[in-house]
Structures are given as C-alpha cells and as structure tokens.
Amino acid sequence: MAPERVHAELLSGGGTWTVAQLAEKLFQTPPTHLTAWAAWTIVQQGLYFTGNTETIVAHPADKVAKDLEKMRAKTAQDKDYAEFIKRVRNKTIKPVDMDRMQDLEDLALNRAESSPTLKLLGIEQTSQEAHKLLIELGMWDNMTNPWPARFGVVLDPFPKAMEDEAIKLTDLAQKLPREDLTAIESFAIDDADIADPDDAFSVTRGPDSVLHVWVHVADVGGVVRPGSALDLAARKRAASCYLANGTLPMLPERVQSSMGLGLAKTSPALSIGFTLEEDGHIDDVKIVRSMVRVTRKTYAEAAQLLEKGGDVWDAILDATDRFRDRRMENGAVGFQMPQASVTVDSKGKVQVGVQEHFASRDVVMELMLMAGEAAAQFALDREIAFLYCTQVLLLTYPHLYHCKMNSNSTPPRTVMNSNSTLSLLY
C-alpha cells in the first residue's frame, strides 16, 4: 500500500503502531526483517511518520502537504541546476543563466574564495580558472581586465554631483591669484599616450653662470581642498590607474582637462623656482601659484631637440648635467634597467616590447629630483611639517638642525645621497 494511504489510515485512527504493524500495512504481508527495515527507513525519512520502533505516529496532514511541496520544489531545483551545469559544460548557456554565474565572477574578481559552479564542474576553484570559463562562455571577452577589481581599485564612475562640483571648483581655481610666468616657455615631456600631463619645466640662463629653473606641477590642490568630497574620492582611488587598454582616473575628467599642463594655451600650476649654481647647488627657492605657458613634447621629440641643441635646450642639458655631477660626487648610484612596454590594440592583440630609452627621460628625472630637493629645502628653512624621505641625520645629529637657527652659521643644504633620499649637509 502506498505510504500516503497508510499515513491517512493511521492519522484517521489517531493511535500508534509498531514498526512491525507499519510494515504489515505497507506491504500487505506478515512482517519480516526486510519489510520491517524498509518500513523503518520510511519512518526515518520523516515525511509521513515519526517515532521509534515501538511507537510510530502519523504527522499532521498539513505538515505532510507542506513538506511534500518543499520536496517537489527541491527536486525541480536540482533538475534545473543539473540542466544548467550541462549547458555550461556544452558552452550553450541561456540568458536565464546569467544570474547563476555570479559565483564565477565573484571568484574571478577575488571577491570570493570558492565557486559552487566550478566545484560541480570538477574544475579547480581559482580566479584564473573562473576567468577562463567566463571567456569561454562569452560572458567576458579577451579585453576584460579583472586585475583592477582584484586589487580593490575603484571602478565606479564619479557621481554627477561630484562632476558638477569639479566644474565649479576648477573655474574658481583658474581665478586664484597667480604669478604670470607665461613669458617663459616651459615644456612638458611625457610618453605619447599620456593624456594628463602633470609636470613641466623651464631653464633659462642668468648672470655669472647661474641657471634659473622652474618646475611646474598641476595645481590640483587649488581644486581639491582637504576633507572635501573630491578629496575623499581621490583618497579612495589613491592614484590614476594606467592600464594597457585605458585609464581609471583619480579625479573627474574636468579636473584633468582644466589643470593638465599644456592642454590649453595657458595652464594654472604650482611652481617651484630656484637658482642652480655652477657646482649644482640649489639656492633662492620660491614656491608660487602661477599661470604658465607649456609646450608638450614626447620623449622622442625632446631627445631630438636635446641632440640638436640651441639656447633653450642647451640650458636644460647644462642644468641636468650640473645636478647629476653633484649627486654622483656625493656618492649617488645610477643604473639603467630595461623597461617593458605593453600595449593592446583595438582587436585585443597584446604587444610586449622593450621601451626605448631616451636621454630626455634622464633630463626629466634630474629636474624632478631638483624639485624635490628644492621643496624640501623650502620646508626645512621655514620649519614646515613635511614628508622627507629620511630623517636619519636630523635624529642622529639634532645640533645640525639647531645650528641653522644661528644667524652666524652657514645654513645647511639639502642634498640627494646615494639612495636618492634627502639628507642634510654643510
């Protein structure tokens, strides 16, 4: 007799049975060890009956109905999932399957440590295997780059309200009081694909072999105020993320286009000016907000201009030679390691090569080191809290710092040591 009919009979009687009685009812024969065991197995399933071998009672009808509904739903779900796994194996997924693939994406992006789908497929549960399967299924293409998300890079676009705020603040930054340095031609030297030039420089000759150097940086601080919404958003991003197939910006596009150096006829900047003596020492440091006139050049173009020479480029080369010579005399170590160049074309083809080294790269490096030393000297002379690369000499020889306060002593100079870090030297 079917279990549901036996259940109805016991439920209507309102009593209890032993396992032997249940076996006799189910199989319509005197109980045996085999039929008793089969009956007890049905009790253990818990759908129709509960109890022990001597006292078996029937579950209420409404409970049985609910449990049966759950079982049918579970059976249908298991069947549906089995068909889904079959479609995945055959690479014939349907639109309805997309939501089920979330565990694959979570593993591929390092948001999860495992994937039930990969487990059922018998595939090793790694982000690389998940990435591979997503491509094979057509959910991702060869241009999908999971690495930014894996490392927690912010991928969300800036909210419209923040974009609007950036427009307003960049307009205000343009109107800040600035020193007009547009009479001096400055140069921004970058790779050809750089869209947000953020540094530039100029070098002119003065009397007595002195060189006047300006190093300009994009005046983002004129737009992004500490603690503002833009500042907090930029902190979360930490830096613009340059990828082989695009860039994830640290700030809204309006800040980049308005504050980038050389993107317009004149550009607002924060400028570090100083004189460079013949022996390579830096003096007369000043830091001002400015308006500058910047010409953009690629490293290749700048290298050709340096080789060709002329008043402007000879002065630039002279400045970097002076500063480099002084660094080397102080024990600096220089070496050139090959740099990889990775590009991805519109068809997704990856090309890896060795980046060509131009003398102009060394020129830019020396000028940026000069700017760092000049800024450190400016802060030290004015007792401004500053992030120095090293505090070793200040901590070991504190009298050096106090000596500079004595008007009869020679002020200390900041120099670059062999590890290109800042220190103090008399």
Secondary structure in CASP SS format (residue, H / E / C, confidence):
PFRMAT SS
TARGET T0000
AUTHOR 0000-0000-0000
METHOD secondary structure of the structure
MODEL  1
M C 1.00
A C 1.00
P H 1.00
E H 1.00
R H 1.00
V H 1.00
H H 1.00
A H 1.00
E H 1.00
L H 1.00
L H 1.00
S H 1.00
G H 1.00
G C 1.00
G C 1.00
T C 1.00
W E 1.00
T C 1.00
V H 1.00
A H 1.00
Q H 1.00
L H 1.00
A H 1.00
E H 1.00
K H 1.00
L H 1.00
F H 1.00
Q C 1.00
T C 1.00
P C 1.00
P C 1.00
T C 1.00
H H 1.00
L H 1.00
T H 1.00
A H 1.00
W H 1.00
A H 1.00
A H 1.00
W H 1.00
T H 1.00
I H 1.00
V H 1.00
Q H 1.00
Q H 1.00
G C 1.00
L C 1.00
Y C 1.00
F E 1.00
T E 1.00
G E 1.00
N C 1.00
T C 1.00
E C 1.00
T C 1.00
I E 1.00
V E 1.00
A E 1.00
H C 1.00
P C 1.00
A H 1.00
D H 1.00
K H 1.00
V H 1.00
A H 1.00
K H 1.00
D H 1.00
L H 1.00
E H 1.00
K H 1.00
M H 1.00
R H 1.00
A H 1.00
K H 1.00
T H 1.00
A H 1.00
Q H 1.00
D H 1.00
K H 1.00
D H 1.00
Y H 1.00
A H 1.00
E H 1.00
F H 1.00
I H 1.00
K H 1.00
R H 1.00
V H 1.00
R H 1.00
N C 1.00
K C 1.00
T C 1.00
I C 1.00
K C 1.00
P H 1.00
V H 1.00
D H 1.00
M H 1.00
D H 1.00
R H 1.00
M H 1.00
Q H 1.00
D H 1.00
L H 1.00
E H 1.00
D H 1.00
L H 1.00
A H 1.00
L C 1.00
N C 1.00
R C 1.00
A C 1.00
E C 1.00
S C 1.00
S C 1.00
P H 1.00
T H 1.00
L H 1.00
K H 1.00
L H 1.00
L H 1.00
G C 1.00
I C 1.00
E C 1.00
Q C 1.00
T C 1.00
S H 1.00
Q H 1.00
E H 1.00
A H 1.00
H H 1.00
K H 1.00
L H 1.00
L H 1.00
I H 1.00
E H 1.00
L C 1.00
G C 1.00
M C 1.00
W C 1.00
D C 1.00
N C 1.00
M C 1.00
T C 1.00
N C 1.00
P C 1.00
W H 1.00
P H 1.00
A H 1.00
R H 1.00
F C 1.00
G C 1.00
V C 1.00
V C 1.00
L C 1.00
D C 1.00
P C 1.00
F C 1.00
P C 1.00
K H 1.00
A H 1.00
M H 1.00
E H 1.00
D H 1.00
E H 1.00
A H 1.00
I H 1.00
K H 1.00
L H 1.00
T H 1.00
D H 1.00
L H 1.00
A H 1.00
Q H 1.00
K C 1.00
L C 1.00
P C 1.00
R C 1.00
E E 1.00
D E 1.00
L E 1.00
T E 1.00
A E 1.00
I E 1.00
E E 1.00
S E 1.00
F E 1.00
A E 1.00
I E 1.00
D E 1.00
D C 1.00
A C 1.00
D C 1.00
I C 1.00
A C 1.00
D C 1.00
P C 1.00
D C 1.00
D E 1.00
A E 1.00
F E 1.00
S E 1.00
V E 1.00
T E 1.00
R E 1.00
G C 1.00
P C 1.00
D C 1.00
S C 1.00
V C 1.00
L E 1.00
H E 1.00
V E 1.00
W E 1.00
V E 1.00
H E 1.00
V E 1.00
A E 1.00
D C 1.00
V H 1.00
G H 1.00
G H 1.00
V C 1.00
V C 1.00
R C 1.00
P C 1.00
G C 1.00
S C 1.00
A H 1.00
L H 1.00
D H 1.00
L H 1.00
A H 1.00
A H 1.00
R H 1.00
K H 1.00
R H 1.00
A C 1.00
A C 1.00
S C 1.00
C E 1.00
Y E 1.00
L E 1.00
A C 1.00
N C 1.00
G E 1.00
T E 1.00
L E 1.00
P C 1.00
M C 1.00
L C 1.00
P C 1.00
E H 1.00
R H 1.00
V H 1.00
Q H 1.00
S H 1.00
S H 1.00
M H 1.00
G C 1.00
L C 1.00
G C 1.00
L C 1.00
A C 1.00
K C 1.00
T C 1.00
S E 1.00
P E 1.00
A E 1.00
L E 1.00
S E 1.00
I E 1.00
G E 1.00
F E 1.00
T E 1.00
L E 1.00
E C 1.00
E C 1.00
D C 1.00
G C 1.00
H C 1.00
I E 1.00
D E 1.00
D E 1.00
V E 1.00
K E 1.00
I E 1.00
V E 1.00
R E 1.00
S E 1.00
M E 1.00
V E 1.00
R E 1.00
V E 1.00
T E 1.00
R E 1.00
K E 1.00
T E 1.00
Y H 1.00
A H 1.00
E H 1.00
A H 1.00
A H 1.00
Q H 1.00
L H 1.00
L H 1.00
E H 1.00
K H 1.00
G C 1.00
G C 1.00
D H 1.00
V H 1.00
W H 1.00
D H 1.00
A H 1.00
I H 1.00
L H 1.00
D H 1.00
A H 1.00
T H 1.00
D H 1.00
R H 1.00
F H 1.00
R H 1.00
D H 1.00
R H 1.00
R H 1.00
M H 1.00
E H 1.00
N C 1.00
G C 1.00
A C 1.00
V C 1.00
G C 1.00
F C 1.00
Q C 1.00
M C 1.00
P C 1.00
Q C 1.00
A E 1.00
S E 1.00
V E 1.00
T E 1.00
V E 1.00
D C 1.00
S C 1.00
K C 1.00
G C 1.00
K C 1.00
V E 1.00
Q E 1.00
V E 1.00
G E 1.00
V E 1.00
Q C 1.00
E C 1.00
H C 1.00
F C 1.00
A H 1.00
S H 1.00
R H 1.00
D H 1.00
V H 1.00
V H 1.00
M H 1.00
E H 1.00
L H 1.00
M H 1.00
L H 1.00
M H 1.00
A H 1.00
G H 1.00
E H 1.00
A H 1.00
A H 1.00
A H 1.00
Q H 1.00
F H 1.00
A H 1.00
L H 1.00
D H 1.00
R C 1.00
E C 1.00
I C 1.00
A C 1.00
F C 1.00
L C 1.00
Y C 1.00
C C 1.00
T C 1.00
Q C 1.00
V H 1.00
L H 1.00
L H 1.00
L H 1.00
T H 1.00
Y C 1.00
P H 1.00
H H 1.00
L H 1.00
Y H 1.00
H H 1.00
C H 1.00
K C 1.00
M C 1.00
N C 1.00
S C 1.00
N C 1.00
S C 1.00
T C 1.00
P C 1.00
P C 1.00
R E 1.00
T E 1.00
V E 1.00
M E 1.00
N C 1.00
S C 1.00
N C 1.00
S C 1.00
T C 1.00
L E 1.00
S E 1.00
L E 1.00
L E 1.00
Y C 1.00
END
